[in-house]
Amino acid sequence: MLQPVPRMALVAAAALIVVTCGSSPSAPAPLDLAGTWNGSMTDSVAGPSTIQVVISQSGTTLTGTWTQTFPDSNLNALETQLGGNFGALSGSTQATTVALLLAPQRSQACSYPIALTATTSTMSGNWTFDSSCLIVDGGTVTLTKQ
């Protein structure tokens, strides 16, 4: 013979179901990308280079600085003199996706928009100048956290 279930037990069970079903898992915390990252950057026009980015992070917002060095000493000297291979970094991260914008010190130089996939110790991806740049160029970036 079935025993009647007390009304209070039914109310508690219903409340538990509503709380459990109504909650959604919280978004994962953003990766900690703050620090110094070194790596390589390819450029379809200027060729290969090394790159260092120093990132500060507040939540999902990224800021910092970057420096690019070309193995060709003449190209590197020219770019350094013109302020085209160092500057400010801005961007954001969501899960393992990182969007960076490397803005050269010289405002007339083209910025590098970079789409990266990241872990806590590596980032890699591609960049392409946007339509506002008069040069058609792009390449890859690979970074390792120091």
DSSP file (Angstrom, degrees, kcal/mol; ACC not computed):
  #  RESIDUE AA STRUCTURE BP1 BP2  ACC     N-H-->O    O-->H-N    N-H-->O    O-->H-N    TCO  KAPPA ALPHA  PHI   PSI    X-CA   Y-CA   Z-CA
    1    1 A M              0   0    0      0, 0.0     2,-0.2     0, 0.0     0, 0.0   0.000 360.0 360.0 360.0 134.4    0.0    0.0    0.0
    2    2 A L        -     0   0    0      1,-0.0     3,-0.0     3,-0.0     0, 0.0  -0.553 360.0-137.5 -79.7 138.7    1.3    3.4   -0.9
    3    3 A Q        -     0   0    0     -2,-0.2     2,-0.1     1,-0.1    -1,-0.0  -0.762  26.7-106.7 -93.1 140.3    1.8    6.0    1.8
    4    4 A P        -     0   0    0      0, 0.0    -1,-0.1     0, 0.0     3,-0.0  -0.412  32.8-123.9 -64.7 139.9    0.7    9.6    1.1
    5    5 A V        -     0   0    0     -2,-0.1     5,-0.1     1,-0.1    -3,-0.0  -0.731  29.6-109.9 -86.9 129.3    3.7   11.9    0.6
    6    6 A P    >>  -     0   0    0      0, 0.0     4,-1.5     0, 0.0     3,-0.6  -0.295  21.3-125.2 -60.0 142.4    3.7   14.8    3.0
    7    7 A R  H 3> S+     0   0    0      1,-0.2     4,-2.1     2,-0.2     5,-0.2   0.851 108.7  58.2 -58.0 -38.4    2.9   18.1    1.3
    8    8 A M  H 3> S+     0   0    0      1,-0.2     4,-2.2     2,-0.2    -1,-0.2   0.871 103.4  52.7 -63.0 -37.4    6.1   19.7    2.6
    9    9 A A  H <> S+     0   0    0     -3,-0.6     4,-2.2     2,-0.2    -1,-0.2   0.888 109.0  50.0 -66.0 -38.9    8.3   17.0    1.0
   10   10 A L  H  X S+     0   0    0     -4,-1.5     4,-2.4     2,-0.2    -2,-0.2   0.905 110.6  49.1 -64.9 -41.7    6.6   17.7   -2.4
   11   11 A V  H  X S+     0   0    0     -4,-2.1     4,-2.2     2,-0.2    -2,-0.2   0.913 112.3  48.3 -64.4 -42.7    7.2   21.5   -2.1
   12   12 A A  H  X S+     0   0    0     -4,-2.2     4,-2.0     2,-0.2    -2,-0.2   0.898 112.2  48.6 -65.3 -40.8   10.8   20.9   -1.2
   13   13 A A  H  X S+     0   0    0     -4,-2.2     4,-2.0     2,-0.2    -2,-0.2   0.907 111.6  49.4 -65.8 -41.9   11.3   18.5   -4.1
   14   14 A A  H  X S+     0   0    0     -4,-2.4     4,-2.2     1,-0.2    -2,-0.2   0.902 110.6  50.5 -64.3 -40.6    9.7   20.9   -6.6
   15   15 A A  H  X S+     0   0    0     -4,-2.2     4,-2.5     1,-0.2    -1,-0.2   0.893 109.5  51.2 -64.5 -40.0   11.9   23.8   -5.3
   16   16 A L  H  X S+     0   0    0     -4,-2.0     4,-2.5     2,-0.2    -1,-0.2   0.899 110.1  49.1 -63.7 -41.5   15.0   21.7   -5.8
   17   17 A I  H  X S+     0   0    0     -4,-2.0     4,-2.8     2,-0.2     5,-0.3   0.920 111.9  48.7 -64.5 -44.1   14.0   20.8   -9.4
   18   18 A V  H  X S+     0   0    0     -4,-2.2     4,-2.3     2,-0.2    -2,-0.2   0.925 113.7  46.1 -63.1 -45.6   13.3   24.5  -10.2
   19   19 A V  H  X S+     0   0    0     -4,-2.5     4,-0.9     2,-0.2    -2,-0.2   0.922 116.2  45.4 -64.0 -44.4   16.6   25.7   -8.7
   20   20 A T  H  < S+     0   0    0     -4,-2.5     3,-0.3     1,-0.2    -2,-0.2   0.917 119.3  39.6 -66.7 -45.0   18.6   22.9  -10.5
   21   21 A C  H  < S+     0   0    0     -4,-2.8    -1,-0.2    -5,-0.2    -2,-0.2   0.803 113.5  55.0 -76.7 -28.7   17.0   23.3  -13.9
   22   22 A G  H  < S+     0   0    0     -4,-2.3     2,-0.3    -5,-0.3    -1,-0.2   0.644  91.4  86.5 -81.9 -14.5   16.8   27.1  -13.8
   23   23 A S     <  -     0   0    0     -4,-0.9     3,-0.0    -3,-0.3    -4,-0.0  -0.624  61.9-155.6 -90.1 147.3   20.5   27.6  -13.2
   24   24 A S        -     0   0    0     -2,-0.3    -2,-0.0     1,-0.0     2,-0.0  -0.899  29.6 -99.0-116.5 149.8   23.0   27.8  -15.9
   25   25 A P        -     0   0    0      0, 0.0     2,-0.1     0, 0.0    -1,-0.0  -0.385  44.6-111.4 -65.5 143.1   26.7   27.0  -15.6
   26   26 A S        -     0   0    0      1,-0.1     3,-0.1    -2,-0.0    -3,-0.0  -0.395  37.3 -94.7 -74.0 153.3   28.8   30.1  -15.3
   27   27 A A        -     0   0    0      1,-0.1    -1,-0.1    -2,-0.1     2,-0.0  -0.359  48.7 -99.7 -64.3 144.4   31.1   31.1  -18.1
   28   28 A P        -     0   0    0      0, 0.0    67,-0.3     0, 0.0    -1,-0.1  -0.330  43.1 -98.8 -65.0 148.8   34.7   29.8  -17.7
   29   29 A A        -     0   0    0      1,-0.1     3,-0.1    -3,-0.1    65,-0.0  -0.372  46.8 -99.8 -64.0 145.2   37.2   32.3  -16.4
   30   30 A P        -     0   0    0      0, 0.0    -1,-0.1     0, 0.0    66,-0.1  -0.308  44.9 -93.8 -64.9 152.4   39.3   33.9  -19.1
   31   31 A L        -     0   0    0     64,-0.7     2,-1.1     1,-0.1     3,-0.1  -0.345  37.7-113.1 -60.9 145.8   42.8   32.5  -19.6
   32   32 A D        +     0   0    0      1,-0.2    -1,-0.1    -3,-0.1    87,-0.0  -0.743  49.0 160.8 -83.0 102.2   45.5   34.3  -17.7
   33   33 A L        +     0   0    0     -2,-1.1    22,-0.3     2,-0.0    -1,-0.2   0.403  26.2 125.5-104.1  -0.3   47.5   35.9  -20.6
   34   34 A A        +     0   0    0     -3,-0.1     2,-0.3    20,-0.1    22,-0.2  -0.354  49.7  52.2 -63.2 136.9   49.3   38.6  -18.6
   35   35 A G  E    S-A   55   0A   0     20,-2.4    20,-3.0     2,-0.1     2,-0.5  -0.858  92.7 -39.5 136.3-168.7   53.0   38.5  -19.0
   36   36 A T  E     -A   54   0A   0     -2,-0.3   110,-3.1    18,-0.2     2,-0.4  -0.824  47.6-171.1 -99.7 131.2   55.8   38.5  -21.6
   37   37 A W  E     -AB  53 145A   0     16,-3.1    16,-2.6    -2,-0.5     2,-0.3  -0.981   0.7-170.8-123.1 131.1   55.3   36.4  -24.8
   38   38 A N  E     +AB  52 144A   0    106,-2.3   106,-2.7    -2,-0.4     2,-0.3  -0.902  26.6 109.2-119.2 150.6   58.1   35.8  -27.4
   39   39 A G  E     -AB  51 143A   0     12,-2.1    12,-2.2    -2,-0.3     2,-0.3  -0.940  54.9 -59.5 179.3-153.7   57.7   34.2  -30.8
   40   40 A S  E     -AB  50 142A   0    102,-1.9   102,-2.4    -2,-0.3     2,-0.4  -0.877  27.3-166.0-123.9 153.0   57.8   34.6  -34.5
   41   41 A M  E     -AB  49 141A   0      8,-2.4     8,-1.6    -2,-0.3     2,-0.3  -0.990   9.4-154.0-138.2 126.7   55.8   36.6  -37.0
   42   42 A T        -     0   0    0     98,-2.4     2,-0.4    -2,-0.4    98,-0.1  -0.760   7.1-167.9-100.4 152.0   55.7   36.0  -40.8
   43   43 A D     >  -     0   0    0      4,-0.4     4,-2.1    -2,-0.3    96,-0.2  -0.988  21.1-143.5-140.6 123.6   54.9   38.8  -43.2
   44   44 A S  T  4 S+     0   0    0     94,-2.3    95,-0.1    -2,-0.4    -1,-0.1   0.714 102.6  32.1 -65.2 -18.9   54.2   38.1  -46.9
   45   45 A V  T  4 S+     0   0    0     93,-0.2    -1,-0.2     2,-0.2    92,-0.0   0.856 130.0  29.4 -99.9 -52.4   56.0   41.3  -47.9
   46   46 A A  T  4 S-     0   0    0      1,-0.3    -2,-0.2    29,-0.0    29,-0.1   0.611 100.3-136.4 -90.2 -13.5   58.8   41.8  -45.3
   47   47 A G     <  -     0   0    0     -4,-2.1    -4,-0.4    23,-0.1    -1,-0.3  -0.505  47.7 -11.6  92.8-162.3   59.5   38.2  -44.4
   48   48 A P        +     0   0    0      0, 0.0     2,-0.3     0, 0.0    -6,-0.2  -0.350  61.2 166.8 -78.1 155.9   60.0   36.5  -41.1
   49   49 A S  E     -A   41   0A   0     -8,-1.6    -8,-2.4    21,-0.2     2,-0.3  -0.963  33.9-113.2-153.3 167.3   60.7   38.4  -37.8
   50   50 A T  E     -AC  40  69A   0     19,-2.7    19,-2.7    -2,-0.3     2,-0.4  -0.797  33.4-164.5-101.1 154.5   60.7   37.8  -34.1
   51   51 A I  E     -AC  39  68A   0    -12,-2.2   -12,-2.1    -2,-0.3     2,-0.4  -0.997  13.2-166.0-141.3 143.8   58.1   39.5  -31.9
   52   52 A Q  E     -AC  38  67A   0     15,-2.5    15,-2.2    -2,-0.4     2,-0.4  -0.999   8.0-173.6-127.8 131.1   57.7   40.2  -28.2
   53   53 A V  E     -AC  37  66A   0    -16,-2.6   -16,-3.1    -2,-0.4     2,-0.5  -0.977  10.6-158.3-122.1 139.7   54.4   41.2  -26.7
   54   54 A V  E     -AC  36  65A   0     11,-2.6    11,-1.7    -2,-0.4     2,-0.4  -0.972  19.7-162.8-117.2 116.4   54.0   42.3  -23.1
   55   55 A I  E     -AC  35  64A   0    -20,-3.0   -20,-2.4    -2,-0.5     2,-0.4  -0.843  16.5-169.4-110.8 133.9   50.3   41.9  -22.0
   56   56 A S  E     - C   0  63A   0      7,-3.4     7,-2.3    -2,-0.4     2,-0.4  -0.912  19.6-157.7-108.3 146.0   48.4   43.3  -19.0
   57   57 A Q  E     + C   0  62A   0     -2,-0.4     2,-0.4     5,-0.2     5,-0.2  -0.986  23.9 178.1-134.6 135.5   45.0   41.8  -18.4
   58   58 A S  E >  S- C   0  61A   0      3,-2.4     3,-2.1    -2,-0.4     2,-0.5  -0.894  74.6 -54.4-130.8 102.0   41.9   43.0  -16.6
   59   59 A G  T 3  S-     0   0    0     -2,-0.4    33,-0.0     1,-0.3     0, 0.0  -0.556 122.1 -20.3  66.2-118.1   39.1   40.4  -17.0
   60   60 A T  T 3  S+     0   0    0     -2,-0.5    33,-1.9    -3,-0.1     2,-0.4   0.392 116.6 101.7-101.3   1.5   38.8   39.8  -20.7
   61   61 A T  E <   -CD  58  92A   0     -3,-2.1    -3,-2.4    31,-0.2     2,-0.4  -0.743  54.2-162.7 -93.1 132.4   40.5   43.1  -21.7
   62   62 A L  E     +CD  57  91A   0     29,-2.7    29,-1.8    -2,-0.4     2,-0.3  -0.926  14.9 164.0-116.7 137.8   44.1   43.1  -22.9
   63   63 A T  E     +CD  56  90A   0     -7,-2.3    -7,-3.4    -2,-0.4     2,-0.3  -0.918  20.2  99.9-139.3 166.2   46.5   46.0  -23.1
   64   64 A G  E     -CD  55  89A   0     25,-1.5    25,-2.5    -2,-0.3     2,-0.3  -1.000  56.4 -67.0 158.2-153.1   50.3   46.2  -23.5
   65   65 A T  E     -CD  54  88A   0    -11,-1.7   -11,-2.6    -2,-0.3     2,-0.3  -0.881  29.9-160.7-134.9 164.1   53.2   46.8  -25.8
   66   66 A W  E     -CD  53  87A   0     21,-1.9    21,-2.0    -2,-0.3     2,-0.3  -0.992   4.3-167.6-147.3 152.4   54.9   45.0  -28.7
   67   67 A T  E     -CD  52  86A   0    -15,-2.2   -15,-2.5    -2,-0.3     2,-0.4  -0.991   6.1-162.9-141.9 132.5   58.2   45.0  -30.5
   68   68 A Q  E     -C   51   0A   0     17,-3.3     2,-0.4    -2,-0.3   -17,-0.2  -0.946   4.6-165.3-117.5 136.2   59.1   43.3  -33.8
   69   69 A T  E     -C   50   0A   0    -19,-2.7   -19,-2.7    -2,-0.4     4,-0.1  -0.985   5.8-153.8-127.2 125.7   62.6   42.6  -35.0
   70   70 A F        -     0   0    0     -2,-0.4   -21,-0.2   -21,-0.2     6,-0.1  -0.730  18.0-135.6 -94.4 144.5   63.6   41.7  -38.6
   71   71 A P  S    S+     0   0    0      0, 0.0     2,-0.8     0, 0.0    -1,-0.1   0.790  89.4  86.3 -68.2 -26.5   66.8   39.7  -39.3
   72   72 A D  S  > S-     0   0    0      1,-0.2     4,-2.9     2,-0.1     5,-0.2  -0.665  72.4-155.7 -75.0 109.4   67.6   42.1  -42.2
   73   73 A S  H  > S+     0   0    0     -2,-0.8     4,-2.4     1,-0.2     5,-0.2   0.828  89.8  52.1 -61.8 -33.7   69.4   44.8  -40.4
   74   74 A N  H  > S+     0   0    0      2,-0.2     4,-2.3     1,-0.2    -1,-0.2   0.938 113.1  43.3 -67.3 -46.0   68.6   47.5  -43.0
   75   75 A L  H  > S+     0   0    0      2,-0.2     4,-2.8     1,-0.2     5,-0.2   0.915 115.2  50.1 -64.0 -42.8   64.9   46.7  -42.9
   76   76 A N  H  X S+     0   0    0     -4,-2.9     4,-2.5     2,-0.2     5,-0.2   0.917 111.1  48.4 -63.0 -43.7   64.9   46.6  -39.1
   77   77 A A  H  X S+     0   0    0     -4,-2.4     4,-2.6    -5,-0.2    -1,-0.2   0.913 113.6  47.5 -63.0 -43.0   66.8   49.9  -38.8
   78   78 A L  H  X S+     0   0    0     -4,-2.3     4,-2.3     2,-0.2    -2,-0.2   0.944 113.7  46.3 -63.4 -48.9   64.3   51.6  -41.2
   79   79 A E  H  X>S+     0   0    0     -4,-2.8     5,-2.5     2,-0.2     4,-0.7   0.892 113.9  49.2 -61.9 -40.1   61.3   50.2  -39.4
   80   80 A T  H ><5S+     0   0    0     -4,-2.5     3,-0.8    -5,-0.2    -1,-0.2   0.932 111.5  48.9 -65.0 -45.2   62.7   51.2  -36.0
   81   81 A Q  H 3<5S+     0   0    0     -4,-2.6    -2,-0.2     1,-0.2    -1,-0.2   0.887 114.7  45.3 -61.2 -39.8   63.5   54.7  -37.2
   82   82 A L  H 3<5S-     0   0    0     -4,-2.3    -1,-0.2    -5,-0.2    -2,-0.2   0.537 110.1-121.9 -82.9  -6.8   60.0   55.1  -38.7
   83   83 A G  T <<5S+     0   0    0     -3,-0.8    23,-2.3    -4,-0.7    22,-0.6   0.788  74.5 125.8  73.2  26.8   58.3   53.6  -35.6
   84   84 A G      < +     0   0    0     -5,-2.5    -4,-0.2    -6,-0.2    -5,-0.1   0.515  63.9  51.5 -97.3  -5.4   56.6   50.8  -37.6
   85   85 A N  S    S+     0   0    0     -6,-0.7   -17,-3.3    -9,-0.1     2,-0.3   0.045 107.4  43.2-124.3  29.6   57.8   47.8  -35.6
   86   86 A F  E     +D   67   0A   0     -3,-0.4    19,-3.0   -19,-0.2     2,-0.3  -0.965  65.8 100.2-159.1 158.5   56.8   48.7  -32.1
   87   87 A G  E     -DE  66 104A   0    -21,-2.0   -21,-1.9    -2,-0.3     2,-0.3  -0.987  60.7 -21.9 163.9-152.6   53.9   50.2  -30.3
   88   88 A A  E     -DE  65 103A   0     15,-1.6    15,-2.9    -2,-0.3     2,-0.4  -0.639  43.8-150.7 -97.8 149.4   50.8   49.6  -28.2
   89   89 A L  E     +DE  64 102A   0    -25,-2.5   -25,-1.5    -2,-0.3     2,-0.3  -0.942  17.7 169.8-118.6 138.2   48.7   46.5  -28.0
   90   90 A S  E     +DE  63 101A   0     11,-1.7    11,-2.8    -2,-0.4     2,-0.3  -0.968  18.0 113.6-140.3 158.9   45.0   46.2  -27.3
   91   91 A G  E     -DE  62 100A   0    -29,-1.8   -29,-2.7    -2,-0.3     2,-0.3  -0.996  41.7-111.5 170.1-167.8   42.6   43.3  -27.4
   92   92 A S  E     -DE  61  99A   0      7,-2.0     7,-2.6    -2,-0.3     2,-0.4  -0.971  13.3-146.5-152.6 162.6   40.3   40.9  -25.8
   93   93 A T  E     - E   0  98A   0    -33,-1.9     2,-0.3    -2,-0.3     5,-0.2  -0.990  10.3-179.5-136.0 145.5   39.9   37.2  -24.9
   94   94 A Q  E >   - E   0  97A   0      3,-2.5     3,-2.6    -2,-0.4     2,-0.3  -0.925  69.2 -46.6-144.5 117.8   37.0   34.9  -24.7
   95   95 A A  T 3  S-     0   0    0     -2,-0.3   -64,-0.7   -67,-0.3   -68,-0.0  -0.430 125.3 -22.2  55.2-118.0   37.7   31.2  -23.7
   96   96 A T  T 3  S+     0   0    0     -2,-0.3    22,-2.9   -66,-0.1     2,-0.5   0.285 117.0 100.2-104.2  10.2   40.6   30.2  -26.0
   97   97 A T  E <   -EF  94 117A   0     -3,-2.6    -3,-2.5    20,-0.2     2,-0.4  -0.836  49.8-174.0-100.3 131.2   40.0   32.9  -28.6
   98   98 A V  E     -EF  93 116A   0     18,-2.5    18,-3.1    -2,-0.5     2,-0.5  -0.986  10.6-166.0-126.7 132.7   42.2   36.1  -28.6
   99   99 A A  E     +EF  92 115A   0     -7,-2.6    -7,-2.0    -2,-0.4     2,-0.3  -0.978  16.5 179.8-116.5 118.7   41.8   39.2  -30.7
  100  100 A L  E     -EF  91 114A   0     14,-2.6    14,-3.2    -2,-0.5     2,-0.4  -0.887  18.3-160.7-117.7 149.8   44.8   41.5  -30.7
  101  101 A L  E     -EF  90 113A   0    -11,-2.8   -11,-1.7    -2,-0.3     2,-0.8  -0.969   7.8-159.8-127.1 115.6   45.5   44.8  -32.4
  102  102 A L  E     -EF  89 112A   0     10,-2.5    10,-2.7    -2,-0.4   -13,-0.2  -0.855  10.5-165.5 -95.5 110.3   49.1   45.8  -32.6
  103  103 A A  E     -E   88   0A   0    -15,-2.9   -15,-1.6    -2,-0.8   -37,-0.1  -0.867  17.2-129.6-100.9 116.8   49.2   49.6  -33.3
  104  104 A P  E     -E   87   0A   0      0, 0.0   -17,-0.3     0, 0.0   -20,-0.2  -0.216  17.9-117.4 -62.5 154.0   52.6   50.9  -34.4
  105  105 A Q  S    S+     0   0    0    -19,-3.0     2,-0.6   -22,-0.6   -21,-0.2   0.878 104.7  71.8 -57.0 -40.0   54.1   53.9  -32.7
  106  106 A R  S >  S-     0   0    0    -23,-2.3     3,-1.5   -20,-0.3   -24,-0.0  -0.708  79.2-150.2 -81.2 117.5   53.9   55.8  -36.0
  107  107 A S  T 3  S+     0   0    0     -2,-0.6    -1,-0.2     1,-0.3     4,-0.1   0.729  92.4  60.6 -65.5 -21.6   50.2   56.5  -36.6
  108  108 A Q  T 3  S+     0   0    0      2,-0.1    -1,-0.3    -3,-0.0     2,-0.1   0.686  87.4  92.7 -79.2 -16.4   50.6   56.4  -40.4
  109  109 A A  S <  S-     0   0    0     -3,-1.5     2,-0.2   -27,-0.1   -26,-0.0  -0.411  88.3-100.1 -75.4 153.7   51.8   52.8  -40.3
  110  110 A C        -     0   0    0     -2,-0.1     2,-0.2    -7,-0.1    -1,-0.1  -0.508  33.7-127.5 -75.0 139.5   49.2   50.0  -40.7
  111  111 A S        -     0   0    0     -2,-0.2    19,-0.3    -8,-0.1    -8,-0.2  -0.500  16.9-125.0 -81.3 156.2   48.0   48.2  -37.5
  112  112 A Y  E     -F  102   0A   0    -10,-2.7   -10,-2.5    -2,-0.2     2,-0.6  -0.885  18.4-162.9-105.6 103.2   48.2   44.4  -37.2
  113  113 A P  E     -F  101   0A   0      0, 0.0    15,-1.0     0, 0.0     2,-0.4  -0.773  17.3-169.8 -82.3 124.4   44.8   42.8  -36.4
  114  114 A I  E     -FG 100 127A   0    -14,-3.2   -14,-2.6    -2,-0.6     2,-0.6  -0.962  18.5-158.9-123.9 130.8   45.6   39.3  -35.2
  115  115 A A  E     +FG  99 126A   0     11,-2.5    11,-1.6    -2,-0.4     2,-0.3  -0.945  26.9 178.7-106.3 120.3   43.2   36.4  -34.5
  116  116 A L  E     -FG  98 125A   0    -18,-3.1   -18,-2.5    -2,-0.6     2,-0.4  -0.856  31.4-142.5-125.0 154.3   44.7   33.8  -32.2
  117  117 A T  E     -FG  97 124A   0      7,-2.7     7,-1.8    -2,-0.3     2,-0.3  -0.971  36.5-165.2-109.3 133.3   43.9   30.6  -30.5
  118  118 A A  E     - G   0 123A   0    -22,-2.9     2,-0.2    -2,-0.4     5,-0.2  -0.856  27.5-179.2-127.8 153.7   45.4   30.4  -27.0
  119  119 A T        -     0   0    0      3,-2.7   -88,-0.0    -2,-0.3     0, 0.0  -0.655  58.0 -86.6-122.0-173.5   46.3   28.2  -24.1
  120  120 A T  S    S+     0   0    0     -2,-0.2     3,-0.1     1,-0.2    -2,-0.0   0.665 127.9  26.0 -71.1 -13.3   47.9   29.4  -20.9
  121  121 A S  S    S+     0   0    0      1,-0.2    24,-2.4    23,-0.1     2,-0.3   0.531 120.4  41.8-127.3  -9.9   51.4   29.0  -22.5
  122  122 A T  E     - H   0 144A   0     22,-0.2    -3,-2.7   -85,-0.0     2,-0.3  -0.982  48.2-175.5-140.5 152.5   51.0   29.4  -26.3
  123  123 A M  E     +GH 118 143A   0     20,-2.2    20,-3.4    -2,-0.3     2,-0.3  -0.991  11.3 169.3-140.7 141.7   49.1   31.5  -28.8
  124  124 A S  E     +GH 117 142A   0     -7,-1.8    -7,-2.7    -2,-0.3     2,-0.3  -0.993  15.9 111.3-151.0 150.2   49.1   31.1  -32.6
  125  125 A G  E     -GH 116 141A   0     16,-2.3    16,-2.3    -2,-0.3     2,-0.3  -0.964  48.7 -74.0 176.5-160.1   47.1   32.6  -35.4
  126  126 A N  E     -GH 115 140A   0    -11,-1.6   -11,-2.5    -2,-0.3     2,-0.3  -0.857  24.1-160.8-128.2 156.9   46.9   34.8  -38.5
  127  127 A W  E     +GH 114 139A   0     12,-2.2    12,-2.2    -2,-0.3     2,-0.3  -0.979   6.7 179.9-136.2 152.3   46.8   38.5  -39.3
  128  128 A T  E     - H   0 138A   0    -15,-1.0    10,-0.2    -2,-0.3     8,-0.1  -0.960  34.3-112.7-148.8 131.2   45.7   40.5  -42.4
  129  129 A F        -     0   0    0      8,-2.0     8,-0.1    -2,-0.3   -17,-0.1  -0.359  39.0-120.4 -59.6 143.7   45.8   44.2  -42.8
  130  130 A D    >   -     0   0    0    -19,-0.3     3,-1.7     1,-0.1    -1,-0.1  -0.238  32.9 -90.2 -80.0 177.7   42.3   45.6  -43.0
  131  131 A S  T 3  S+     0   0    0      1,-0.3    -1,-0.1     3,-0.1    -2,-0.1   0.645 119.6  69.9 -67.1 -15.8   41.0   47.6  -46.1
  132  132 A S  T 3  S+     0   0    0      2,-0.0     2,-0.3     3,-0.0    -1,-0.3   0.685  83.6  85.4 -76.1 -15.3   42.2   50.9  -44.7
  133  133 A C  S <  S-     0   0    0     -3,-1.7   -24,-0.1     1,-0.1    -4,-0.0  -0.685  73.2-146.1 -86.1 137.2   45.8   49.9  -45.2
  134  134 A L  S    S+     0   0    0     -2,-0.3     2,-0.4     2,-0.1    -1,-0.1   0.640  80.1  76.8 -77.9 -13.1   47.2   50.6  -48.7
  135  135 A I  S    S-     0   0    0      2,-0.0     2,-0.7     0, 0.0    -2,-0.1  -0.834  75.5-140.5-100.3 133.2   49.4   47.5  -48.6
  136  136 A V        +     0   0    0     -2,-0.4     2,-0.3    -8,-0.1    -6,-0.1  -0.842  48.9 138.4 -89.8 115.2   47.9   44.0  -49.1
  137  137 A D        +     0   0    0     -2,-0.7    -8,-2.0    -8,-0.1     2,-0.3  -0.984  18.7 153.4-156.3 158.4   49.7   41.9  -46.5
  138  138 A G  E     + H   0 128A   0     -2,-0.3   -94,-2.3   -10,-0.2     2,-0.3  -0.968   4.3 151.9-172.3 178.9   49.3   39.1  -44.0
  139  139 A G  E     - H   0 127A   0    -12,-2.2   -12,-2.2    -2,-0.3     2,-0.3  -0.967  38.1 -68.2 173.3-158.8   51.0   36.3  -42.2
  140  140 A T  E     - H   0 126A   0     -2,-0.3   -98,-2.4   -14,-0.2     2,-0.4  -0.828  25.6-156.3-124.2 160.2   51.1   34.2  -39.1
  141  141 A V  E     -BH  41 125A   0    -16,-2.3   -16,-2.3    -2,-0.3     2,-0.4  -0.998   7.3-177.0-137.5 134.5   52.1   34.7  -35.5
  142  142 A T  E     -BH  40 124A   0   -102,-2.4  -102,-1.9    -2,-0.4     2,-0.3  -0.994  11.9-178.8-131.4 126.3   53.3   32.1  -32.9
  143  143 A L  E     -BH  39 123A   0    -20,-3.4   -20,-2.2    -2,-0.4     2,-0.4  -0.940  14.5-163.1-128.7 146.9   53.9   33.1  -29.3
  144  144 A T  E     -BH  38 122A   0   -106,-2.7  -106,-2.3    -2,-0.3   -22,-0.2  -0.996  28.0-118.7-127.6 133.9   55.1   31.3  -26.2
  145  145 A K  E      B   37   0A   0    -24,-2.4  -108,-0.2    -2,-0.4  -111,-0.0  -0.512 360.0 360.0 -73.2 135.3   54.7   32.7  -22.7
  146  146 A Q              0   0    0   -110,-3.1    -1,-0.1    -2,-0.2  -109,-0.1   0.418 360.0 360.0 -91.0 360.0   58.0   33.3  -20.9
